[in-house]
């Protein structure tokens, strides 16, 4: 008779996500994960297959959470351009700890995407969701007269997505928040000048 799982799978994934986010994939040991999740080795293997399977699940959970936060920020602001600004400023305005650990998706891109097709596919899918959200907000900003109708929304969304990744990586590398805020201001000025 198979034993029932005696742990909350979603909570275990959230805890593993935090470890991978803090340490990276390669530097995280199975023992680190087991301690953080509070489960036994066999439970981890039975549930997630292996460390890589758990990493993919943690990355999916992160992307779902990040996408929900992005969508909420973009919807909550009355001004589409203001929403973009608020989201970009959330990076330099975050805590020092948040800036230092960066973004799990950006970290995964730097560490694994070049050598791990499954990670690369997940990141591409997550990037497409973010791109679509940003493109819709750019179009809304154009509709409201905040951005020029001549601006290509697809290109602008790609530019913003690249800027977000660059801000997150720069923040992780220790770039001062003031310098990151200058990048946000320059980015928005560039969009408005088009």
Phi, psi and omega in degrees: 000129181287140177282139177283149179291136184248036178213160179275111184302314182298319179294320178298318179296317178300318180292319177295321179303316180299319180293312179299321181295318181286320190251340187088166183292305186298322183281351180270124178267161175300321178297322175302315182292316180299317178298314183294320183278339181070035179233167178276162181303313183295322177297320179297312182293321179296324186273317188247353181089298179195184181302319181296316177299320177294319179299314180299319179293320178295319179294320176299316180297318178298313182297322178296316179294315180297316179298318179297318178295317178299312181299317180297315179298317183289329179278330190284340185266136180292335180254122178302317179293324175297323178295317178298314180300314181299317180295315179299319181290341178297339180285301179291335182274358177289172179292160177301321179297317180296318178296319184292328181273344175073207182246130182301322179293317178295318178300317180295323178299312182292322186274320193233335190303327181290340186237356185231105184298324180293318177295315180301319179295316177300316181294322178296317178296314178297321178296323179294323178295313179298318179299315180299318179296315180293322178297318178298320180291322176298316179298320178295320177297323176293316180299325181272001177081012180277336177228153182296141175292346179284341181292131177281112184300326179294316179292319179297319178295319177297318178300314180295319179297319177294321178296317179300313178299318179294319177298316181296317180292319178295320178298317179297325180282355176100011176301132182299145180306323181299318179293323178294322177296323176299321178296319178300312180300317180295319179299312182293321178298320179297319178296317182291334182282346183289000000 
